[in-house]
Amino acid sequence: MREALAGAEIKPPLVDLVANVTAAPVRDPAEIRNLLVAQVCGAVRWRESMGFMHKQGVDLFVEIGAGKVLSGLVKRTAEGARSLNVGIPTEVDSFNLTA
């Protein structure tokens, strides 16, 4: 994974990225790259990541991909939060959070 990401351009995000391996915000591209490698090779802290974001005021989570497993887990992890599922490419293309 480290080799695959070595050539990938990672720009600083416009908002904090919450890393699943630390359940903490990160913006540094080099640190993001290292944490992506750690995420593939180790345990993730998904519940803690959702809890952190919810405590920071995030009340809407969007799951992108097939299935709705994570959307269901959000309901149990972040009480009162909403979750949306965008599952197929045409839904991704037409998704508009402001609509």
BAPA-973423 format. One record per residue (C-alpha): residue number from 1; x, y, z. Coordinates in Angstrom, 1 decimal, always signed. Layout:
+-----+--------+--------+--------+
!   k !     c1 !     c2 !     c3 !
+-----+--------+--------+--------+
! NUM !      X !      Y !      Z !
...
+-----+--------+--------+--------+
***
This chain:
+-----+--------+--------+--------+
!   k !     c1 !     c2 !     c3 !
+-----+--------+--------+--------+
!   1 !   +0.0 !   +0.0 !   +0.0 !
!   2 !   +2.8 !   +2.4 !   +0.8 !
!   3 !   +4.2 !   +1.8 !   -2.7 !
!   4 !   +0.9 !   +2.4 !   -4.3 !
!   5 !   +0.4 !   +5.7 !   -2.4 !
!   6 !   +3.9 !   +6.9 !   -2.9 !
!   7 !   +3.1 !   +8.3 !   -6.3 !
!   8 !   -0.4 !   +9.6 !   -5.5 !
!   9 !   -0.9 !  +13.3 !   -5.1 !
!  10 !   -2.5 !  +14.1 !   -1.7 !
!  11 !   -3.4 !  +17.7 !   -1.2 !
!  12 !   -4.2 !  +19.2 !   +2.2 !
!  13 !   -8.0 !  +18.8 !   +2.7 !
!  14 !  -10.2 !  +21.9 !   +2.9 !
!  15 !  -11.7 !  +20.5 !   +6.1 !
!  16 !  -10.3 !  +18.1 !   +8.7 !
!  17 !  -10.1 !  +14.5 !   +7.7 !
!  18 !  -10.9 !  +12.2 !  +10.6 !
!  19 !   -8.5 !   +9.2 !  +10.3 !
!  20 !  -10.1 !   +5.8 !  +11.2 !
!  21 !   -6.9 !   +4.6 !  +12.9 !
!  22 !   -6.6 !   +7.5 !  +15.3 !
!  23 !  -10.2 !   +8.8 !  +15.5 !
!  24 !   -8.6 !  +12.3 !  +15.3 !
!  25 !   -8.5 !  +15.1 !  +12.7 !
!  26 !   -5.6 !  +15.3 !  +10.3 !
!  27 !   -4.7 !  +17.8 !   +7.5 !
!  28 !   -1.0 !  +17.1 !   +6.7 !
!  29 !   -0.7 !  +15.1 !   +3.4 !
!  30 !   +2.3 !  +13.1 !   +4.5 !
!  31 !   +0.5 !  +12.1 !   +7.7 !
!  32 !   -2.7 !  +11.3 !   +5.7 !
!  33 !   -0.6 !   +9.0 !   +3.5 !
!  34 !   +0.9 !   +7.2 !   +6.5 !
!  35 !   -2.5 !   +6.8 !   +8.2 !
!  36 !   -4.0 !   +5.3 !   +5.0 !
!  37 !   -1.3 !   +2.6 !   +5.1 !
!  38 !   -1.9 !   +2.0 !   +8.8 !
!  39 !   -5.6 !   +1.7 !   +8.1 !
!  40 !   -5.1 !   -1.1 !   +5.6 !
!  41 !   -2.7 !   -3.0 !   +7.9 !
!  42 !   -4.3 !   -2.5 !  +11.3 !
!  43 !   -7.5 !   -2.0 !  +13.3 !
!  44 !   -9.7 !   +1.0 !  +12.7 !
!  45 !  -11.6 !   +3.0 !  +15.2 !
!  46 !  -14.7 !   +3.6 !  +13.2 !
!  47 !  -17.1 !   +4.1 !  +16.2 !
!  48 !  -14.7 !   +6.5 !  +17.9 !
!  49 !  -14.3 !   +8.4 !  +14.6 !
!  50 !  -18.1 !   +8.8 !  +14.2 !
!  51 !  -18.4 !   +9.8 !  +17.9 !
!  52 !  -15.7 !  +12.4 !  +17.5 !
!  53 !  -17.3 !  +13.9 !  +14.5 !
!  54 !  -20.7 !  +13.9 !  +16.1 !
!  55 !  -19.3 !  +15.7 !  +19.2 !
!  56 !  -17.8 !  +18.3 !  +16.8 !
!  57 !  -21.3 !  +19.1 !  +15.5 !
!  58 !  -21.6 !  +16.8 !  +12.5 !
!  59 !  -25.2 !  +15.7 !  +12.2 !
!  60 !  -25.3 !  +14.4 !   +8.6 !
!  61 !  -23.2 !  +11.4 !   +7.4 !
!  62 !  -23.2 !  +10.3 !   +3.7 !
!  63 !  -22.2 !   +6.7 !   +2.9 !
!  64 !  -20.9 !   +6.3 !   -0.6 !
!  65 !  -20.8 !   +2.7 !   -1.9 !
!  66 !  -22.9 !   -0.4 !   -2.1 !
!  67 !  -25.1 !   -1.3 !   +0.8 !
!  68 !  -26.3 !   +0.6 !   +3.9 !
!  69 !  -24.3 !   -1.1 !   +6.7 !
!  70 !  -22.4 !   +2.0 !   +7.8 !
!  71 !  -25.6 !   +4.2 !   +7.6 !
!  72 !  -27.2 !   +1.8 !  +10.0 !
!  73 !  -24.2 !   +1.9 !  +12.3 !
!  74 !  -24.3 !   +5.7 !  +12.3 !
!  75 !  -27.8 !   +5.6 !  +13.7 !
!  76 !  -26.6 !   +3.5 !  +16.7 !
!  77 !  -23.3 !   +5.5 !  +17.1 !
!  78 !  -24.3 !   +9.1 !  +16.7 !
!  79 !  -27.7 !   +9.6 !  +18.3 !
!  80 !  -29.9 !  +12.0 !  +16.4 !
!  81 !  -27.6 !  +12.2 !  +13.4 !
!  82 !  -29.0 !  +11.6 !   +9.9 !
!  83 !  -27.4 !   +9.4 !   +7.3 !
!  84 !  -27.8 !   +9.2 !   +3.6 !
!  85 !  -26.7 !   +6.4 !   +1.2 !
!  86 !  -25.3 !   +7.1 !   -2.3 !
!  87 !  -24.9 !   +3.6 !   -3.8 !
!  88 !  -24.5 !   +3.6 !   -7.5 !
!  89 !  -22.4 !   +5.8 !   -9.9 !
!  90 !  -25.5 !   +7.7 !  -11.2 !
!  91 !  -26.5 !   +8.6 !   -7.7 !
!  92 !  -22.9 !   +9.8 !   -7.0 !
!  93 !  -23.0 !  +12.0 !  -10.1 !
!  94 !  -26.4 !  +13.5 !   -9.2 !
!  95 !  -25.8 !  +13.8 !   -5.5 !
!  96 !  -26.2 !  +17.4 !   -4.2 !
!  97 !  -26.0 !  +18.0 !   -0.5 !
!  98 !  -27.6 !  +21.5 !   -0.9 !
!  99 !  -30.6 !  +20.3 !   -2.8 !
+-----+--------+--------+--------+
***
